[in-house]
């Protein structure tokens, strides 16, 4: 028994949309950093370095 | 305050949720919401599915988190620990629930996967008793668990604590036979909240429709409404329907009350029921089998 062609096409279409949906929160986060000028990864690295001294 | 919220979620993810499920389950049972359909076979299956994954799956997740990932990605531990809490929350909420949406949808739309998921649909009732009811293979390969474990390893453990807690509450509440969402459709001032809620998260109305035994009443939609925590995926992909009603029957029409061990451990154990999807020579999807109807006898 096979999946019908329309369902197969919808699965492919929706999988492609899902890639955008997965990336969306990450892209929005990076956008917010570029607007605000925040660099939390740099602060975090400095904190780790200070802690290890 | 934050400390107490954190404590609530830590306990919720440990012993809290099973205790909530037991209490709600007792309330459902005492209100007669299982309608005498909780037979001995269903009881054993539901209890085994509630207990065994907690013993089998947790060590598996621990293995992935403590042994497998440090070997595979030795320098990546806590590499994303700098991600601010709310962004981490959003990344995990989308990553975890969208992965589960796909895992669930594919088990309905790819016929060869259906038999790993049918155990969850064979229950002719809704409620806490059947909320954990799954075939063991489906449970072990629950894809989003491994994704989330990986994100914990990469440093997003704190937001994961809250996402998994909220998700567990929503998905459990959507399976309840207590129709707690009804006031949001009937009480006027609650209706705007209800409108947003039923599109954003799974509710008894939308999730019960997914567990309907038929689509004929215009309420049941067992070939859609795949969302678990978020219903919004069904809205985006056009796989959902919202009726604000509850189906007249639950389960699967071609259910043959297969032995609990066959439902839990198929394909290791097969059913002896003739014509069952879980039997050796049974159909892959019973739905696709033509139903033989005997024409009514016409009296001369």
Interface residues (C-beta under 8 A of the other chain):
Chain A: X1 X2 X3 X7 X10 X11 X14 X15 X17 X18 X21 X22 X24 X25 X26 X28 X29 X32 X40 X41 X43 X44 X45
Chain B: X81 X82 X83 X84 X87 X90 X91 X94 X95 X98 X102 X105 X106 X109 X110 X111 X112 X236 X237 X283 X284 X285 X288
